[in-house]
Each structure stands twice: as C-alpha cells, then as structure tokens.
C-alpha cells in the first residue's frame, strides 16, 4: 500500500515553517543566548547560511529522486555505497528522534509555566505529548497536516507579537539597550558555540523532502516549499533574537525554561499568555513532525531493502504504523537518557554530517549528464560546480570542528551502532538468500 499524496504547496510551506519555528526558537533560544550574548542574532545568521546553502542542494536533488529516505538515495546514487548511505540515514533518524524528545521537554517547560506544575512533572508531560502526537500521526498525513497548519499559524503569530512589540512598543524602563554588535565573553568562539546550539532551529527543512511521496506534484512544489519555508523562518529568527535580547539580558534568558514566555511577560502584560499558547502549539507541532519524519525515513529505507520489510507496512490510514511505533518508543527512551542541551548538540552534529554528505552528493552528481538532463530545479553554478553546495560543504566542515570531544564521542557511538546494524542486516539477508538457494537446489535434486 502506497502513501497518499494529500499535501498541497501552501500546506507544504506551512509544514516546513511549522517544523522550523517550533524546533529551536521556542526551546533553545535561552540556552544559546547564554553563550552568544547580544550577538545571538549573528549565531542565527551564520546557522542560516549553512541551511540556505544546503536547501538548494535538497531542492535540486528532490526534483530527481522522488522517494522517502531521500538522504539514503542521494548518497547512494552519488557514491554507490549502501553502507555510507545507511549510516547517514541512521544518523538523521537518530537526530529526528532526539529533536522530538527535546521539543517535548520544551513543551513541558512552557506547559508548567502556563498551567503550573512541579519540575518533577516535566518528564510525564513530555511523555504524554509524544504519545498524543504519535496518535495524530497514526490517523494519517491529512490530520497531521491540519494540526500542523493550525499550530504553524499560532506559532508565527506568537513570534510576530514579540517582534512587533519588541521593536515598536517596548517601554523605556524594560529595554536592555543592548549593543547587538557586542561579542560575548568568549568572543567569536561564543558566537560559534551559539551556532552549535541554535542550528537546532534549522533542523527540519530536509524533512519536507522525506514527505516527497505525500506532496502533490513534488518535482515543482517541493523545491518551492523548501526554499520559501526556510527564508520565512530565517527572517523571523533573526528579528526575534534581536527583540529578545533588547527586552531581557542573555543571563535572564538563559535562566528560564520558557524564555520567550519570559520575554512576553515584560512587554505584553495581560496578553503575555498568548506567547505561552503559541509556544505550546509550536513545540507540539515540531514533536509531531519529527516523529513523522523519523517514521518516513525508516519506511523509505525499508522500501529500498536497507531495513526489514516489516517497516514498509502501511495501515489503512496510509501511515507506516510499525515504523511510527519504533520512532515513538525511541523518543520516549531518549527522554531518560539525555538532557535537552545534550540531545540538541548530538542532533546538530548528526545533521551537520548529513548535510555535508548531501552537499557533496550534489557536487558529484552534477558532473553526470543524466543528472543535468533530469533536474527540474538547478542551483547556481560557478565553473560547473553548484556554488551553494560547495559553500555548504565547507561551512559544515567548519562548524563540525567546534563540537566538544564528548559530543563527538556520542556521535561516533551512534554511527558505530548504525554500522553494526547495517552489517547484521546484511549478514541476515545473505544468510536468508543462501538458505533459500539451498532449499531451491534441494527441491530440484
């Protein structure tokens, strides 16, 4: 049973914006402000550069390969290495699961701040959110798209309130009179450290590509949705980060579990709960979408034979139910294994590695005549090289160098587990073929 094509262009754009605006700006802006200081906006701008370069690669490649688990197929087509493709996809699945877990914790923080609740209840609230969002996913992509469209609108409205009031109506007694060009105590290194955290806010646009089998006219609509949703989100991020440090100091933002609700309480008065409500919908929507993305990547890999066919099964609602169940269980387990900051950094490391692989894949494939003939969207070239893919690859290498040894060690462990799983599945398939061939020979004897 195939997935259903029920997402049009406006819904795809809202899906992309919904992924982005809930994943980082509501959850990690406070922690990032603690290291980037008043130059928080610069961290967002640098993160946007990597994301924008990479989105052009996804936009071009999506016009050629219209299957789920796109990173698996992009890298496999470029390098003819199923093992490398498996590890890249495996890291992205882990990243999506960790993002779902992280934003569920952020949801719990805003929920407790709005409705009241003890810190001990945070995990329970996060667990309930993951189960609720998995249930919506189980009902089918149309219900997920409807919920995401509503949540995206509310999330954007909340951020626009902070921007408008933060720039135009902030009382003189409230403003911090921040110098937005002042570097943090660690200097430019602090800004880069901010990127390693806030890049979490840009994770997700690639998940649109993993809905390729559910988007109407994907060759034309998917590139448009990728680029438009990222540009909208980037503009909002930079404006919100400037507004936030103009209303609260970086130390104040870093000290709260609901940073934008704290900002709203200073400028909106009795209307400040609107920020908490929009934050709840934004983080819930991101949890839903990243669970969906993880399940679609697992489904796509199963369709290609890289994972057992049981993950290729689809229920009557058009949902890969077994893949969704595994993604949900993994997200629940990660709640107990990692803090919000650690989960975000591991996810960012995994995504930088995957983006590096995708950008290099486009550079390799762009030299082939078949690619040039079949492409629908073509990113700008310099001497025949996709310039954004080249800059995106260099940027990924640069930022990868700034992750701590601890985060790299965790990333290597996850990559090694993917390599081990790939080897075990390969051995199993080889053994299965040998047993089948032996049975066939015996039957003919």
N, C-alpha and C positions, 0 to 999 in steps of 0.2 A: 504494500500500500504506500503510495507516494504522499508527500507533504502537500498541503493545499496552498495555492497562490492567492492569498487574500489581502495582501498589504499593498496599497497604492503609494504613489510618490509622497503626498503630504503625510501619510501615516509613517512612511519610512523615515522621513526627515524628523518627525516628532519622536520616533523610536530612537534615532541617533542622538537627538538633543536630550531625550529622557535618560539615556544611558550616561551621557557625559555630565549633565548638571547635577545628578544625584550622587555620582560615584566619588567625587573628591571635594568639590567646593563646599558642600554642606558638612562633610565628615572630617577632612584633614586640613582645612584652611588654618585652624588654630595652631595645630602642631607645626605646620610649615612656617607660620608667622613667627614662631618661637626661634627658628633658626635663620630665616631670611630677613626678619625685621621689617623695616619700612620699605625695603626693596622687594617685598613679596610679589608685587606686580611683575618684576623682572623675571622671577622664577617662573611665573605663569607664561610670560612671553617666550622664554627660552624653551620651555616644555612644548609650547605651541609650535615652535619652529620645527622640532623633530616630528611632531604629529602631522603638521601640514605637509612636510616633505614626504612622509610615509603614506599619507592618504592619497596622494597622486599615484603612488605605486599600486595601492589597492584598487583605485578607480580604474586604472588601465588593465590590470590583471583580471578584475572582475568581469570585464567585457569578453574575456576569452574562456575563462573557466567558470562555469555556472553550476557548481556543486558545493554542498556543505563541506565543512572542514577545509576551507579554502587554503589555509597556510600549508596543510599537508600536500595538497595538489600543486600549489605554486612551487614549493621547494622540490617536490618530486619531479615535476616537469623540467625544472631548471638544472638540477644536479643528478637526477636519476639515482637517488639514494633513498630507498624506503626507510632505512634506519634513521638517517638525519631528519627526514620528514616526520617520522614518528615522534622523535624527541622534541622537535619544535612544537608540534601539535600537543604533545603531552604537557609541555611547559605552559602553553596557553590555556589548556583545560584547567591545570592547577591554578593559574592566575585568575581565571574566571571564578573558580570556586572560592578562592581567598577573597576576591572582591565582594562576592555575595555575602561572605561571612563578615567582612569588615563593615560594609554599609549596614548590615543588620545590627551591629553593635552601635553604630552611629544613630540608627533609628531608635534604639533603646535609650540612648542618651537624651535625644530630643523628646521622646515619649515620657521619660521620667521627669524631665524638666517641665513639661506641659501639664501632665496629669498628676505628677507626684509619684514617688516610689523610691525605694532604697537602692543603693548601688548593687546589693546582692540580687536584686530582681533583674539586672541587666541581661544576664545570660538567658533567663527564662523568657523575657520579652523578645530577644533576638531569635530564640528557638521557635517561638510562636510565629514570628514574621516569616522565617524561612519556610515553615510548613504551610502558612497561608499563601505565600507567593507560589510555592510548588503546586498547590491546589489549583490556582488560577491557570498556571501553565498546563496542567493536566487537562483542563477543559478545552484547550485548543488555542491556536495562534490568534484567532479573531478576538477572543476575550482578553488575551494578553495585550493585544494592540489597543483595544478600547481602554483598558485600565491605564496603559502607558500614556495614551494620548491625553487623558484627563490629568494624570499625575504630572506630565511634562508641562502642561499649561500652568498648573498651580505652582510648580517649581520655578518656572520662569518668572511668573508674576511676583513671587516672593523675592527673587533676586533683583528684579527691576525696582521693587519698593526700596530695597537697600541702596541701590544706585541712585535713584531719583532723590530720596530724602537725604542720603549721604552727601550728595553734591549740592543740592539746592535748598534744603530746609533744615540742615543740621544747626542746632542752636550754638552760638559762640561759646557758651560755657561747656559744651560737650566735646567739640572738636579737639583733637590732639595737636593740630597744627604740624602734622608730620612732614618731614622732609623726605619726599618719595625717592630721592636720589642718594639718600644716606645708606651706606652699606652697613650690614650687621657687624657685631664684634669680630667675627671670623673673616670679615672682608668678602671678597668674591667667592671664596670657598663656602661661606654660609649661604650665598645665593644658589650655588650649585647643589648644596645639600638640600635646599628647599625644592629644587627640581626633582631630586631623588624621591621626595615625598609627594609633591603636588602633581607629578606626572600621572599619579593615580587618577587624577581628574580627567586625563585624556584617554585612559584605558576604556575601550568600549566601541569606538567608531568602527573598528575592524569586525565587531560582532554583527554589524549590518551585512557584511559580506557573507557571514555564515547563515543569513536568512535568505540567501540567493534563491533557494527553491520555493520560497514562500512570498517573494516580491513579484508583483506584476511587471512584465516587460523588463526584466532585470538588467539587460545589456545597456539600456538607456537610463532607467530610473535609479539603478544602484550607484553609478558614478556621481550622479547629481545629488543623491541623498547623502553620500559620504562627504562630499566637499561642502555642501550647504550646512549640514548639521555641525560640522567641525568649526566652520567660520563663525556661525552664530554663537556657539558655546565659547569660543576663544574670546570674542568681544565681551561677552558677559563676564567671563572670568576676570579679565584684566580690570574692568570697571568695578566689579565687586571687591577685588583685592585692594584697590586704591581707596574705595569708600570705607572698607572695614578698618584699615589702619588709620584713617582720618577720624574715626569715631572711637576706636579703642586702641590701646597700645598693644604691641606684639605680645608683651608679657600677659596682659589681660586675656587676649585671645587664646593664648597657649594654656591658660589655667582652667578653661571650662570645657565640658564635654559637648556643649551646644553653642559653639562660637557665634554663629550668625543669629541665633536667638538672643544672645547677649547683646550683639550689635543692635538688633531690632528694639530691644527694651530701652535703649538710650535715645532713640530717635522717633519711635512710633507711639510711645505712650500706651494708651489703652488698646491700640491696634497692633501691638507687638506680637500677640498670639498668632497673627497671620503668618509670621515668619516660621514659627514652630510648626504650624499646619502644613505650610508648603514644604518644609524640611522633611516632615513625616512622609508626605507623598513622594518626594524626590528620592529619598533613600529606599523606600519600599519599592518604587519602580525600578531602581537600579538592581536591587536584590532579585526581583522578578526576571529582569532581562539577562543578568549574568548567569542565573540558573538555567535559563532558556538557552543561552549561548553555549554553556558547557555541554548541555544535553545534545545540541545540534552538532557540535564538533565530534562528540562521541558517536552520534548517529552517522555522520559523514564518513568517519574512519571505518565504522563497521560496514558501511555500504561499499567501501573500497577494499574490504578484506583485511584491513590493518587491525581490526578488533573483532572479537567473536560476533557472529551474525545475530545473536540474541539482542544486541544493542541496536539492531536495524529494525526491530519490531515496532510497529506503529499502532496505536489504539484507534478506536472508531472516531475519535475527535481529531485525528491527524497528528497526534503527539507521540514522539518516541518515548513511551512511558518508562521502559526499563532504564534507558539512558538518563531520564529525568530523575528516577528514583536513586540511582547511584550518585548523581550530582548532588542531590539533596542530602543524602547521608554523609557524603564527604564534607559538605558545607557545615553540617551540624557538628561533625567531629572536629573540624578546624577551629570552632569556637572555643574549644577546650585546650587547644594546642598552642595558639599564637595570640599575642596581644594585637591590638588594632594597628599599631605602628609597624611591628614585625611583619604582619600579614601584608600590609601595604607595600613595604620595601621588597619583600620576596616577589610579590605580584609585579611590581615595577621592573625588577631585574629580569624576570621571565619574559615580560613584554618587550623590553629593550632588545633582548636576544632574538625574539621572534621578528620584531620589526627590522632588525639588521638582516636577518635571513630573507625576508620578503623584499627589501630594497635591493639586495644583491641578486635575488632571483630575477627581478625585472631587468637589471643591467645585463645579466646573462641571456635572458630570453629575447631582449630587444635586438640582439645581433642575428636572430634567426628569421629567415624570410617568412616562415609560416606565421610567426607572431605578428610581424608587421602587416601581413595581409589580413589577418583575422581581427585585429584590435578595433574597437569601436571608439574608445577614448584614448588619446595619445598625450602623455605628459611632455612638457617642453624638452627639447634635445639640444645639446652642445656637442658638436663633432660626433653626432650619432649616439651619444650617451645620455640617458634620461637624467638631467641635471639634478632634479629634486631627489631622485633615488640615490644618486651619488652623495649629495649633501646629507640626506637622511641616514645613510650608512655611516658616514664619518661622525655624525652627531651621536649616533647610538654608541659607537666605539668610545667616544669621548666621555659620555655620561656613565657608561659601564665601568670606567676606571675609578669612579668615585664611590662605588658601593663598598661597604665595610667588608672585612675578611669574614666576619660572622655570616653576613647575608650571602656572600659568595659561597661559603661552605654549605649553607642550606640549599642554595640553588643547585650546587653540584650534586648534593644528595638526591634532590628531586630528579635531576637529569639522569643520574645513575639508575634510579628506580625505574625511569621510563625505558632506559636501555635494557635493563634486566627483564622488564615486562615484554619488550619487543622481542628479545632473544627467546624467552619462554614461549611466547605465542608462535614464533617462527618454528621452534622445535616441535610444538604441538601439531602445527599444520603439516610439517614434514612427516611426522610420525603417523598422522592420520592418513596422508596420501600413501605412505608405504603400506600401511595396514590394508587400505582399500585396494591397492595394486596387488598385494599378496592374495587377498580374497578373490580378486578377479582371476588371477593366474590359477588358483586352486580350482575355481569353478570350471575352467576350461581344460583342466587336466584330465 
